[in-house]
Amino acid sequence: MKLSKGFYIIGDPCYIIGGDDEWDLVLKETKFFGHEATKPCDGSFTITDCDGEKHNISAFNTGGDGGHMGSDGFEYGVDSGTLACIPASFSIRGKLGPLWSGIRCCNNYLSNEDFDCWDLGDTLQFGDIFIEKIWKD
């Protein structure tokens, strides 16, 4: 799966996306976490922000919550059992509570070329960042 070059935020999408209304909308759009699906769906999705703009993202099930270490030396905190790569241009409503409380758990990523996103089993790949899952299959 590829995402286009640009500026992204990698982290738990419940932190990046914002308030409960936005998070619920994204869950329904992606059919993630059992919303009309039998299990969490991994891969690439198109989600709509609060301004009605569509954004391509990649999201993967981590198998559980906790601190997942990245090859960039950053510990990615997870509370929804998911890590995602979401464009920084994704607009959220005025409530920044989830983002600000989770900013220490998310990291910025800039790619000057299109990049791959994969679940490699025990590791997630977002471009040149590899994040080890603490919950092994």
N, C-alpha and C positions, 0 to 999 in steps of 0.2 A: 504494500500500500504506500502511496506517495502523497505527500503534502507539498504545496507550492512554497517556493522560497519566501522568506519573510520573518517577521518577529512574532514569537509565540510565547505562551506560558505553559510550562509542563508542571502538572501537579494533580491533586485530587480535584475533579471537576466540580464537586459540591462547594469547594472553596473558590474556584475561579469564576463560576457562573453567577453567583449572587444569591438572592433571597429564595425562599421556598417556592414562590410562584414560578420563577424562571427555571429552577431546578426540576420541578414537576413537569413543566413543559418539555424540557430537554429529555427527561426520562420517557415521556410519551412519544416524542418524535423519533427517538432512537430505539424504542421498545426495549430499553435497558432494564435490568433488575426485575425481570418477570412481567413487565408491562406488556401484555399480549405476547410474551415469549416464554418458553419453558426454562430458559437459563440465561444468564447474562450474555449478551452478544458482544464479541470483540470485533474491532475493525474500524473502518472509516465511515463517517456519518456526515450528513449535512444538517446543521442545526440553525435555528433562527434566533437572533438576539432581540432585545426589547424594542429596537428600532425597525424590526422587520427585515433586517439584512441576513442573508444566508451565509454560513461559514462552514468550510470543510474542517473536520477534526478527526483525530484518531483517539480511540479509547480502548483500554484493555482491563480485564479483570485481573486483580493482583492475587486473588485467592484469600485475601484477608487484610485487615488493617495493620497499622504500625509504621515504623520507619524503614523505608526501602532505600538502600544506598545506591547512588549513581556513580558512574565512572568519572563524573566531573567533581567528585568529592562532596556532593550535596546529598543530604538525607531528605528524601521525599516523604512527607507525612501523609498517611492515607486514613480516612475515616469512612469512606464509602466502598472500600474494597476495589477501587478503580483508580487508575492513573490515565491522564489524557494529555494531549497536546492540542491547545486551543489558540487560535490567532489572538494576539493582543488587541486587535481591533474589535473584538466581540464587545458590544455595548451592554452594560448592565444598568439596572435602575439605580436611583439615588442611594439605596441602602447598601453600604459597603461593609457591613458587619462580617459576613462570611469571608469576603476577600481579605479584609484587614486582619481578621483573626487567623486566617490560614496563610498569610503571605510568607511567614517563616517556613512553610511547608512546600511552597511552590518556587519554581525557578524560571528565569527568563532564558529564552533560546533564540538565537538569530542564525538563520541559514541563508547564505547567498546563492543557494541553488536548491532545486527541488530535492526532497529527502525522503528516505524510507522510514516507515513505522511498522514494527512487527512484534508479535509475541513469539519469542524464541524458546518458549518452554519455561525455564527457570529465570529468564531475563527478558525485559522489555527493551526494545530499541526505538528511540526517537532521534533520527538522524545519527549523529556521531556520539550520542549519549546512550549508554546501556545501563539499565536500572535492574538490579538483582531483586527478585521476589524473595521475601522472607518466608513465604508460605509456598512450599514446593508441592508440585502435583504428585 
